[in-house]
Amino acid sequence: MADRTAQQEFQLWKKWNENKSPENLNNLLDYMNPTIQSNVNKFRNAPIPNSALNLEAKKWAVKSFETYNPNRGAKLSTHTTNWMKKLNRYVYSRQNVGYIPEERVIKIQTFNNVKSNLETKLGREPSQVELADELSWPLQEVERMDKELRKDIAPTDTMSDFGYITSDPNREILNYIYFELSPQEQTVYDYTVGAHGKQKLSGNEIAKKLNVSPSKVSQLKRNIGEKIDRYRQ
């Protein structure tokens, strides 16, 4: 069984090493996910959002794929586990920093999801009163959240076309975050920058292509930008 497992992971690594496409990377990461998660779980009590830990772990997993040498005799999973030790430094360097609590992250995600759903339903940006009704939140809380998020995403909005991602060393970020995007986000990204065989389109053209509102496309771009920015920090 162990030999067959080693052979499976080697074949997936070999396929990715010969053609470093997002699909081959996704397949390799999916197979190695138990190894990745076992290391992430060591820090489940750390004051860091699980999403951030997963992103950091996958970054080092990809690095382990890039540096793996099968001629040295070690299994890929063993090599990846060794690279996962980099998580220690990541966690320790952030334990005393004002990191966003998991509860706050969940609340932000809830707000963004409800707002996005309302935008799609209404075909326009919902009012704060409509958001408060849908969320069953006090209007004051909706106003505060909306104001904070608009302030937070301003830098991302100015880079909504992700032009900076195509220059070294930033283009390597895509290798780490592309698999973190939802299928809809991947499509928006591809059409925005003209990647993976897609023609570069404007926001309105993407909206027509996906049969969604322009505001939905803007929201998806913000989501993508936030994931990119989180890695760049």
C-alpha positions in Angstrom: 0.0 0.0 0.0 2.8 2.4 0.9 4.6 1.7 -2.3 1.5 2.3 -4.3 0.9 5.6 -2.5 4.4 6.7 -3.2 4.0 5.8 -6.9 0.7 7.7 -7.1 2.1 10.9 -5.7 5.2 10.6 -7.8 3.2 10.2 -11.0 1.1 13.3 -10.1 4.3 15.2 -9.4 5.9 14.1 -12.6 2.9 15.1 -14.6 2.9 18.6 -13.0 6.7 18.9 -13.3 6.4 18.3 -17.1 3.4 20.6 -17.5 2.9 23.2 -14.7 -0.7 24.0 -15.6 -3.3 25.1 -12.9 -5.1 21.8 -13.5 -2.1 19.6 -12.8 -1.2 21.7 -9.8 -4.8 21.4 -8.5 -4.6 17.6 -8.9 -1.3 17.3 -7.1 -2.4 19.6 -4.2 -5.7 17.7 -3.8 -3.7 14.4 -3.5 -1.3 16.0 -1.0 -4.0 17.7 0.9 -4.0 15.2 3.8 -0.3 15.9 4.4 -0.9 19.6 4.2 -3.9 19.5 6.5 -2.2 17.4 9.1 0.4 20.2 9.4 -2.1 23.0 9.4 -4.1 21.2 12.2 -1.1 21.5 14.5 -1.9 25.2 14.7 -5.6 25.0 15.0 -5.5 26.9 18.3 -3.3 29.7 17.0 -5.0 33.2 16.7 -4.8 33.1 12.9 -7.7 32.5 10.5 -7.7 29.0 9.1 -8.0 30.4 5.6 -4.7 32.2 6.1 -3.0 29.1 7.5 -4.2 27.0 4.5 -2.9 29.6 2.0 0.5 29.7 3.7 0.7 25.9 3.9 -0.2 25.5 0.2 2.5 28.1 -0.7 5.1 26.0 1.0 3.6 22.8 -0.5 4.1 24.3 -4.0 7.7 25.2 -3.0 8.3 21.6 -2.0 7.0 20.4 -5.4 9.5 22.8 -7.1 12.5 21.6 -5.1 11.7 17.9 -5.0 14.3 15.6 -6.4 13.1 12.0 -6.7 16.7 10.8 -7.1 17.4 11.5 -3.4 15.1 8.6 -2.4 12.6 10.4 -0.2 8.9 10.3 -0.9 7.3 13.6 -2.1 5.0 13.6 1.0 8.1 13.4 3.3 9.8 16.3 1.4 6.5 18.3 1.6 6.3 17.7 5.4 9.8 19.0 5.8 8.8 22.2 4.0 5.7 22.5 6.2 8.0 23.4 9.1 8.1 26.9 7.6 4.6 27.2 9.1 6.2 27.5 12.6 7.9 30.8 11.7 4.7 32.1 10.0 2.6 31.4 13.0 5.0 32.6 15.6 5.6 35.9 13.8 1.9 36.6 13.8 0.8 35.5 17.2 1.4 38.9 18.8 0.1 40.9 15.8 -3.4 42.3 15.6 -4.7 39.7 13.3 -8.4 39.5 12.4 -10.2 37.0 14.7 -11.9 34.1 13.0 -15.3 35.4 14.2 -14.7 38.7 12.5 -13.6 36.9 9.3 -16.9 34.9 9.3 -18.9 38.0 9.9 -17.2 39.8 7.0 -17.8 36.8 4.7 -21.5 36.7 5.7 -21.9 40.4 4.9 -20.2 40.1 1.5 -22.1 36.9 0.6 -25.5 38.5 1.4 -24.6 41.7 -0.3 -23.5 39.8 -3.4 -26.6 37.7 -3.5 -28.8 40.8 -3.1 -26.9 42.6 -5.9 -27.6 39.6 -8.2 -31.2 39.4 -7.2 -31.9 43.1 -7.5 -29.6 43.9 -10.4 -28.1 46.8 -8.5 -26.2 47.5 -5.2 -28.6 47.0 -2.3 -29.3 49.8 0.2 -28.0 49.5 3.7 -31.7 49.2 4.9 -32.2 46.2 2.5 -28.9 44.7 3.8 -30.0 45.2 7.4 -33.3 43.5 6.7 -31.7 40.5 4.9 -29.0 40.1 7.5 -31.3 40.7 10.5 -28.6 43.1 11.8 -29.1 46.6 13.3 -28.8 49.3 10.6 -25.9 50.9 12.6 -23.9 47.6 12.3 -24.5 47.4 8.6 -23.4 51.0 8.2 -20.2 50.4 10.2 -19.4 47.2 8.3 -20.0 48.8 4.9 -17.9 51.8 5.8 -15.0 49.7 7.0 -15.0 47.3 4.0 -15.2 50.2 1.5 -12.1 51.6 3.2 -10.3 48.3 3.3 -10.9 47.4 -0.4 -10.0 50.8 -1.8 -6.4 49.8 -2.7 -7.7 46.6 -4.3 -10.2 48.5 -6.4 -7.4 50.6 -7.9 -5.7 47.4 -9.1 -8.9 45.6 -10.2 -7.4 44.6 -13.5 -4.6 42.7 -11.6 -2.0 44.2 -14.0 0.7 44.0 -11.3 0.3 40.2 -11.1 2.0 39.7 -14.4 5.4 41.1 -13.4 8.1 39.3 -11.6 8.1 38.3 -8.8 4.3 38.8 -8.3 3.2 36.6 -11.2 4.3 33.6 -9.0 1.5 34.5 -6.7 -1.0 33.1 -9.2 0.6 29.7 -8.8 -0.4 29.8 -5.2 -3.8 31.5 -5.2 -5.4 30.4 -8.5 -6.6 27.1 -6.9 -8.0 29.1 -4.0 -10.4 30.9 -6.4 -13.9 29.6 -7.0 -14.7 28.5 -10.6 -16.6 31.8 -11.1 -13.6 33.8 -9.8 -11.2 31.8 -12.0 -13.3 32.7 -15.0 -13.5 36.4 -14.1 -9.7 36.4 -13.6 -9.1 34.7 -16.9 -11.3 37.2 -18.8 -9.9 40.2 -16.9 -6.2 39.5 -17.8 -6.7 37.3 -20.9 -5.3 34.2 -19.3 -5.7 30.5 -20.1 -6.9 31.0 -23.6 -9.6 33.5 -22.7 -9.9 36.8 -24.5 -9.4 39.9 -22.4 -12.8 41.5 -21.7 -14.2 44.6 -19.9 -16.2 44.2 -16.8 -19.5 44.7 -18.6 -18.5 42.2 -21.3 -17.6 39.6 -18.5 -21.0 40.2 -16.9 -22.8 39.4 -20.2 -20.6 36.4 -20.7 -21.4 35.0 -17.2 -25.0 36.3 -17.3 -24.6 38.2 -14.0 -24.7 41.9 -13.1 -21.7 44.2 -13.5 -21.8 44.7 -9.8 -21.4 41.0 -9.3 -18.3 41.0 -11.5 -16.9 43.9 -9.5 -17.5 41.9 -6.3 -15.7 38.9 -7.7 -12.8 41.1 -8.7 -12.6 42.4 -5.2 -12.7 38.8 -3.8 -9.8 37.9 -6.1 -7.9 41.0 -5.2 -8.3 40.4 -1.5 -6.9 36.8 -1.9 -3.9 38.1 -3.9 -3.3 40.9 -1.4 -3.5 38.5 1.5 -0.6 36.5 0.0 1.4 39.6 -0.9 1.4 41.0 2.7 
